[in-house]
Amino acid sequence: MANDQAHREYSRAVTAYQLAVAMPVVLFLAFRVAGHPGQLLDRRLAFWMVAIAIVDLMPVPAWGGLHLSLTFPIRLSLAILYAPVAAAAVALLGSFDPRELRGEIGPVTSLFNRSQIALSVLAESALFHAIATKDSDWAILVPATLIAALAGYSVNTAIVATAARLATKLTFSQILARMHGAAPYQFLIEHVGLGLSAAVIVKFSVAGEWSVAVFLAALVFARQMYFQSRALTDRLAEQNQTLAEQAARLEHLLAKEQESVAELRELNKMKSDFVAVVSHELRTPLTAIIGFVKTLRRPEFAGDVATREEFLQAMERQGDRLLRLVENLLTVSRLENDTLSPAVGRVSFLDLCREIVEGLGGSAERIRMDIPDDIPVLFTDRDLLGRVISNLLDNALKYSPDQSPCLLGARLEGTTLRFWVSDSGIGIAAHELGRVFHRFYQVDSSTTRAFRGTGLGLALVKDLLEQLGGAVEVESEPGRGSTFTVTLPLHHAEVAESGGSIPDEQGSDEGSASFVA
């Protein structure tokens, strides 16, 4: 409602201003013509009136900014050739706005437009005749014409800018900037050029209306050809811009498509390598187990207790290796299907680490533990945390030289447990650090690599820690080893949701095979 009221007030103010401009001009011209009617009896004035009307009604493409109409030099020529009152009266009657015929503007606005044009012609004529005449030499005619054109432009601009100021909230400087568009110098050149053409039209008028008509016809034709060529140029520029944007979009889509194809090829290669690696990882322990079983069945080993015990331990280690591989594959499947839910309970971190290290068999001697005794009980999933620690230790042992030590350390930082696994192995190049947690990826990815494994261990570490609310990061230098650091909250997020009801510490017998290396 407030906007409508303001709009009505603006409209009334503009209408009052238009009438304040138009009525004095119309009454003045009517009074002067009535006092001297003979000044409009010149038959040549009809020619100029018709010329102005025809050019005004010719369609002209619209562009941003102010562009002078071809009627400007015609009206300026009229102002030079005739007395001010006669020239202004012809401009008032002959000036047309195509919107009048289409009913797009009201009679008040139409009268205002005609009156402000008539007033500018009146100023042009009065100033020109104070300086020169139509018969003056070029040296006087040209400057007088340009001065008259400047006077008419100033009157016209002041009236139009004031009307725009009343109709909008823009300042005069903003209005003038919009009127002249982004190329004020181009407008100045147009103004001077059309002003000089008025001087040429005046000289042609000496030879008669037919000479002027021929010149105007050529000028109008040139004007229309200019507008058409400019419209064509603008359309071509717009189409070129559209084609350039489409080409850029296609290039972007093509790049994304190429990226996707490269990723799919890489994924397909990784899965192919994974199948080959898993086949090898399954075959190796199975071959060893079957070989030990066949050996134990031979009669000569029936009474060799020490050898049988050694073979049974080796078979147990190979069986644990198979179980760990199968459990890793099942865990990946459960993670992908979103069916893995943490079973939160009380967990002694130190006891869990000791249990996992003891399950490493002969490799346990390589592990150095630096875990304080005062680390509080964790509220987390014991099985998942054990898998994280086991996979980190397995990775450290696998990628470091035989007999070289690996460190398992931990520290308490507020409500967060921070533990790490360090080795002095082959290390990881900087460009590969971001990929070591990808599934199926290994630093040595060839099928004939020296290190066993499926490339799932570190990926599972990252995924399982996300289930536990933790995170992992790695620092490494080629040839000097790697350090994987884990941050884990002391209390899993489900503890708060359960209202503090926590089951007893999860036993170490159940699922302990998951941690055996």
C-alpha positions in Angstrom: 0.0 0.0 0.0 2.8 2.4 0.9 4.5 1.7 -2.5 1.2 2.3 -4.4 0.7 5.6 -2.5 4.3 6.7 -3.3 3.8 5.8 -7.0 0.6 7.8 -7.2 2.4 10.8 -5.6 5.3 10.5 -8.1 2.8 10.3 -11.0 0.9 13.4 -9.9 4.2 15.3 -9.5 5.3 14.3 -13.0 2.0 15.2 -14.6 2.0 18.6 -12.9 5.5 19.2 -14.2 4.6 18.2 -17.7 1.7 20.5 -17.8 3.8 23.3 -16.3 6.2 22.9 -19.2 3.7 22.3 -22.0 1.0 24.8 -21.4 3.2 28.0 -21.4 4.9 26.8 -24.6 1.6 26.0 -26.4 -0.1 29.3 -25.2 3.0 31.4 -26.2 3.2 29.9 -29.7 -0.6 30.1 -30.1 -0.6 33.8 -29.1 2.3 34.7 -31.3 0.9 32.9 -34.3 -2.5 34.4 -33.8 -0.9 37.9 -33.7 1.0 37.2 -37.0 -0.7 34.4 -38.9 1.2 35.2 -42.0 4.4 33.7 -40.7 3.0 30.2 -41.1 1.6 30.7 -44.6 5.0 29.8 -46.3 4.2 26.6 -48.2 7.8 25.4 -47.6 7.0 25.0 -43.9 4.6 22.1 -44.8 7.6 20.3 -46.4 9.6 20.5 -43.2 6.6 19.5 -41.1 6.1 16.4 -43.2 9.9 15.6 -43.2 10.0 15.7 -39.4 6.9 13.5 -39.1 8.1 10.9 -41.6 11.5 10.5 -40.0 10.0 10.5 -36.5 7.7 7.7 -37.4 10.3 5.5 -39.0 11.2 2.5 -36.7 14.6 2.7 -35.1 16.3 -0.1 -33.1 16.7 0.7 -29.4 20.0 0.5 -27.6 21.1 1.5 -24.2 22.2 5.2 -23.8 21.1 8.3 -25.6 21.1 8.4 -29.4 20.2 11.4 -31.4 17.4 11.0 -33.9 17.8 12.1 -37.5 15.0 14.7 -36.9 17.6 16.6 -34.8 19.5 18.1 -37.8 16.1 18.6 -39.6 14.7 20.6 -36.7 18.0 22.5 -36.4 17.9 23.3 -40.1 14.3 24.5 -39.6 15.5 26.7 -36.7 18.2 28.3 -38.9 16.0 28.8 -42.0 12.9 30.4 -40.2 12.1 32.7 -37.4 12.0 31.3 -33.9 8.2 31.2 -33.5 7.5 29.7 -36.9 10.2 27.0 -36.5 9.0 26.1 -33.0 5.4 25.9 -34.2 6.3 23.6 -37.0 8.4 21.4 -34.6 5.4 21.3 -32.2 3.0 20.1 -34.9 5.4 17.9 -36.9 7.1 16.0 -34.0 5.6 12.6 -33.5 6.3 9.8 -31.1 5.4 6.3 -32.4 4.0 5.4 -29.0 1.3 8.0 -29.5 -0.2 5.9 -32.4 0.1 2.7 -30.3 -1.6 4.3 -27.3 1.3 3.7 -25.0 1.5 7.3 -23.8 -1.2 9.6 -22.7 -2.1 13.0 -24.2 -0.3 14.9 -21.4 3.0 13.1 -22.0 2.6 13.5 -25.8 2.0 17.2 -25.4 4.9 17.5 -23.0 7.3 15.7 -25.5 6.2 18.0 -28.4 6.5 21.1 -26.2 10.0 20.4 -24.9 11.1 19.8 -28.5 9.4 23.1 -29.6 11.1 24.9 -26.8 14.5 23.6 -27.7 14.0 24.6 -31.4 12.9 28.1 -30.2 16.1 28.4 -28.2 18.2 27.2 -31.2 16.5 29.6 -33.6 16.7 32.6 -31.3 20.4 32.1 -30.5 21.4 31.3 -34.2 19.7 34.4 -35.6 21.4 36.5 -32.9 24.8 35.4 -34.3 24.3 34.7 -38.1 21.9 34.2 -40.9 21.3 31.3 -43.3 23.3 33.2 -46.0 26.4 33.6 -43.8 29.7 32.2 -44.9 30.8 28.8 -43.7 33.2 30.4 -41.3 30.3 32.0 -39.4 27.6 29.5 -40.3 29.3 26.4 -38.8 30.2 27.9 -35.4 26.7 29.5 -35.1 25.1 26.2 -36.0 27.1 24.3 -33.4 26.3 26.9 -30.7 22.6 26.7 -31.6 22.7 22.9 -31.4 24.4 23.2 -27.9 21.6 25.5 -26.7 18.9 23.2 -27.9 20.5 20.2 -26.4 20.9 22.0 -23.0 17.2 23.0 -22.9 16.1 19.5 -23.9 18.4 17.8 -21.4 17.4 20.0 -18.5 13.7 19.5 -19.1 14.0 15.7 -19.6 16.3 15.3 -16.6 14.0 17.2 -14.3 11.1 15.0 -15.4 13.2 11.9 -14.7 14.2 13.3 -11.3 10.6 13.7 -10.3 9.7 10.2 -11.5 12.6 8.4 -9.9 14.8 8.6 -6.8 17.9 9.1 -9.0 20.1 12.1 -8.7 20.7 14.4 -11.7 24.3 13.1 -12.1 22.9 9.5 -12.3 20.2 10.6 -14.7 22.7 12.3 -17.0 25.0 9.3 -16.8 22.2 7.0 -17.9 21.1 9.4 -20.7 24.6 9.4 -22.2 25.2 5.7 -21.6 28.6 4.2 -21.3 30.0 6.2 -24.3 29.6 9.9 -23.8 32.3 10.7 -26.4 30.4 8.8 -29.0 27.3 10.9 -28.3 29.4 14.1 -28.6 30.7 13.0 -32.0 27.1 12.2 -33.1 25.9 15.6 -31.8 28.7 17.5 -33.7 28.3 15.4 -36.9 24.5 15.8 -37.0 24.8 19.5 -36.2 27.2 20.0 -39.1 24.8 18.1 -41.4 22.2 20.8 -40.5 24.5 23.4 -42.0 24.8 21.4 -45.2 21.0 21.0 -45.3 20.7 24.8 -45.0 23.0 25.3 -48.0 21.0 22.8 -50.0 17.8 24.6 -49.2 19.1 27.5 -51.3 18.7 25.3 -54.4 15.1 24.4 -53.5 13.1 21.8 -51.6 13.9 19.1 -54.2 17.6 19.3 -53.4 16.9 19.2 -49.7 14.5 16.2 -50.3 17.2 14.3 -52.2 19.8 15.0 -49.5 17.4 14.0 -46.7 16.4 10.8 -48.6 20.1 9.9 -48.9 20.7 10.7 -45.2 17.7 8.7 -44.1 18.7 5.8 -46.2 22.3 5.9 -44.8 20.8 6.2 -41.3 18.6 3.1 -41.8 21.5 1.1 -43.3 23.7 2.1 -40.3 21.0 0.9 -37.8 20.5 -2.4 -39.7 24.2 -3.1 -39.9 24.6 -2.3 -36.2 21.6 -4.5 -35.3 23.2 -7.3 -37.4 26.6 -6.7 -35.7 24.9 -6.9 -32.3 23.1 -10.1 -33.1 26.3 -11.6 -34.4 28.2 -10.6 -31.3 25.4 -12.0 -29.1 25.4 -15.3 -31.1 29.2 -15.4 -30.9 29.0 -14.9 -27.1 26.4 -17.6 -26.9 28.6 -20.0 -28.9 31.6 -19.2 -26.8 29.7 -19.9 -23.6 28.4 -23.2 -25.1 31.9 -24.1 -26.2 33.2 -23.4 -22.7 30.4 -25.5 -21.1 31.1 -28.3 -23.6 34.8 -28.1 -22.8 34.0 -28.3 -19.1 31.7 -31.2 -19.6 34.3 -33.0 -21.8 37.0 -32.5 -19.1 34.7 -33.9 -16.5 33.8 -36.8 -18.7 37.5 -37.5 -19.4 38.1 -37.3 -15.6 35.2 -39.8 -14.9 36.6 -42.2 -17.6 40.1 -42.0 -16.1 38.6 -42.6 -12.6 36.6 -45.6 -13.9 39.7 -47.0 -15.7 41.7 -46.6 -12.5 39.0 -48.2 -10.4 38.7 -51.1 -12.9 42.4 -51.6 -12.8 42.5 -51.4 -9.0 39.7 -54.0 -8.8 41.4 -56.3 -11.3 44.6 -56.0 -9.2 42.6 -56.6 -6.1 41.2 -59.9 -7.5 44.7 -61.0 -8.4 46.0 -60.0 -5.0 43.2 -61.7 -3.1 43.6 -64.8 -5.1 47.3 -64.8 -4.1 46.6 -63.9 -0.5 44.1 -66.9 -0.3 46.3 -69.3 -2.1 49.5 -68.7 -0.1 48.1 -69.6 3.4 45.9 -72.4 2.0 48.9 -73.9 0.2 51.0 -73.7 3.4 48.2 -75.3 5.5 47.6 -78.1 3.1 51.4 -78.7 2.9 51.7 -78.8 6.7 48.7 -81.2 6.9 50.2 -83.6 4.3 53.5 -83.5 6.1 52.0 -84.3 9.5 50.2 -87.3 8.0 53.5 -88.9 7.1 54.5 -91.7 9.5 57.9 -90.3 10.3 56.4 -87.3 12.0 53.9 -89.3 14.1 56.2 -89.4 17.2 58.0 -86.0 16.6 56.1 -83.8 19.1 58.3 -80.7 18.6 57.9 -80.7 14.9 54.2 -81.3 15.1 53.8 -78.4 17.5 55.9 -76.2 15.2 53.7 -77.1 12.2 50.5 -76.7 14.2 51.6 -73.2 15.2 52.4 -72.3 11.6 49.0 -73.7 10.5 47.3 -71.6 13.2 49.1 -68.4 12.0 48.1 -69.1 8.4 44.5 -69.8 9.5 44.4 -66.5 11.4 45.8 -64.8 8.3 42.9 -66.3 6.3 40.3 -65.3 8.9 41.6 -61.8 9.1 41.4 -61.4 5.3 37.8 -62.8 5.2 36.8 -60.6 8.1 38.2 -57.5 6.4 36.3 -58.3 3.2 33.1 -58.8 5.3 33.7 -55.5 7.1 34.1 -53.7 3.8 30.8 -55.2 2.6 29.0 -54.2 5.8 30.4 -50.6 5.5 29.2 -50.3 1.9 25.8 -51.6 2.9 25.7 -49.4 6.0 24.9 -52.3 8.2 27.9 -51.9 10.6 26.8 -50.5 13.9 29.4 -50.0 16.8 28.7 -52.0 20.0 29.9 -49.6 22.6 31.3 -50.9 25.9 34.0 -50.4 28.4 37.5 -51.0 27.0 40.9 -51.0 28.6 43.2 -49.6 25.9 46.4 -50.9 27.5 45.0 -54.5 27.8 43.6 -54.4 24.3 47.0 -53.4 22.9 48.8 -56.1 24.9 46.4 -58.7 23.6 46.9 -57.7 20.0 50.7 -57.6 20.3 50.8 -61.0 22.0 48.7 -62.4 19.1 51.4 -61.4 16.6 53.5 -64.5 17.4 57.1 -64.1 16.5 56.6 -60.5 15.2 55.6 -59.4 18.7 59.3 -59.0 19.6 59.5 -56.1 17.1 56.8 -54.0 18.8 57.9 -51.4 21.4 55.0 -50.1 23.5 54.9 -46.7 25.1 51.5 -46.5 26.7 51.0 -45.0 30.2 49.1 -47.0 32.8 46.8 -44.1 33.7 44.9 -44.0 30.5 41.2 -44.2 31.6 38.7 -46.8 30.4 37.3 -46.0 26.9 33.7 -46.2 26.0 33.9 -47.5 22.4 33.6 -50.6 20.3 36.4 -53.0 21.4 36.3 -55.1 18.2 36.4 -52.2 15.8 39.2 -50.5 17.8 41.1 -53.7 17.8 40.9 -54.0 14.1 42.3 -50.4 13.8 45.3 -51.2 16.0 45.8 -54.6 14.4 45.8 -53.2 10.8 48.2 -50.3 11.7 50.6 -52.8 13.3 50.3 -55.2 10.4 51.0 -52.3 8.0 54.1 -51.2 10.0 55.5 -54.7 10.2 54.9 -55.4 6.6 56.6 -52.3 5.2 59.6 -52.2 7.5 62.7 -54.4 7.4 62.8 -57.6 9.3 63.9 -57.3 12.9 63.5 -53.5 12.8 61.4 -52.2 15.7 57.9 -50.6 15.4 56.5 -48.2 18.1 53.0 -48.3 19.5 52.5 -45.2 21.7 49.6 -43.3 23.3 48.9 -40.2 25.2 45.9 -38.6 26.8 44.9 -35.1 25.6 41.9 -33.9 27.6 38.9 -35.9 26.5 40.7 -37.4 23.5 43.1 -40.4 23.3 45.9 -39.9 20.8 47.9 -43.0 19.8 50.3 -43.7 17.0 52.2 -46.5 15.2 55.6 -45.7 13.8 58.0 -47.7 11.7 61.3 -47.2 10.0 60.3 -48.8 6.7 60.2 -47.7 3.1 58.1 -44.6 3.7 55.5 -42.9 1.5 56.1 -40.3 -1.2 54.4 -36.9 -0.7 52.2 -37.3 -3.8 50.9 -40.7 -2.5 50.0 -39.6 1.1 46.4 -38.7 0.1 45.8 -42.1 -1.6 47.0 -44.6 1.0 43.6 -44.6 2.7 41.9 -45.5 -0.6 40.6 -49.0 -0.9 42.7 -51.5 -2.9 45.5 -48.9 -3.1 49.1 -49.9 -2.1 52.3 -47.9 -2.4 53.8 -50.9 -4.3 50.7 -51.8 -6.5 52.4 -54.3 -8.9 51.2 -57.9 -8.7 54.8 -59.0 -8.2 55.4 -56.6 -5.3 57.5 -57.7 -2.4 54.8 -56.9 0.2 51.8 -59.1 0.8 48.3 -57.7 1.5 45.1 -56.6 -0.3 45.3 -52.8 0.1 42.3 -52.8 2.4 44.0 -52.4 5.8 44.5 -48.6 5.9 41.2 -48.0 4.1 39.5 -50.0 6.9 41.3 -48.0 9.5 39.9 -44.8 8.2 36.4 -46.1 7.7 36.3 -47.8 11.1 37.5 -44.7 12.9 34.7 -42.7 11.3 32.3 -45.2 12.9 34.1 -44.6 16.3 34.1 -40.8 15.9 37.9 -40.7 15.4 40.3 -39.8 12.7 43.7 -40.8 11.3 46.6 -38.9 9.7 50.0 -39.9 8.4 53.4 -38.4 8.3 56.1 -40.0 6.2 59.3 -39.6 4.4 60.6 -42.0 1.7 63.3 -44.3 3.1 62.8 -43.1 6.7 59.5 -44.7 7.7 56.0 -43.6 8.5 53.9 -42.5 11.5 50.1 -43.1 11.6 48.4 -41.0 14.3 44.9 -41.7 15.5 42.7 -39.3 17.6 39.8 -41.0 19.3 37.2 -39.6 21.8 37.2 -41.3 25.2 33.4 -41.6 25.0 31.6 -42.7 21.9 28.7 -40.5 20.7 26.3 -43.3 21.6 27.2 -43.0 25.3 25.3 -39.7 25.6 22.3 -41.1 23.7 22.2 -44.2 26.0 21.7 -42.1 29.1 25.0 -43.3 30.6 24.1 -47.0 30.6 27.3 -48.8 29.5 27.7 -52.5 29.5 30.7 -54.2 31.2 34.1 -54.3 29.5 33.9 -56.5 26.4 35.8 -59.8 26.9 39.0 -60.5 25.1 38.2 -64.1 24.2 35.4 -63.3 21.9 36.6 -62.3 18.5 40.3 -62.2 19.6 41.2 -64.0 16.4 40.4 -60.8 14.6 43.5 -59.2 16.1 46.0 -62.0 15.5 48.6 -61.2 12.9 
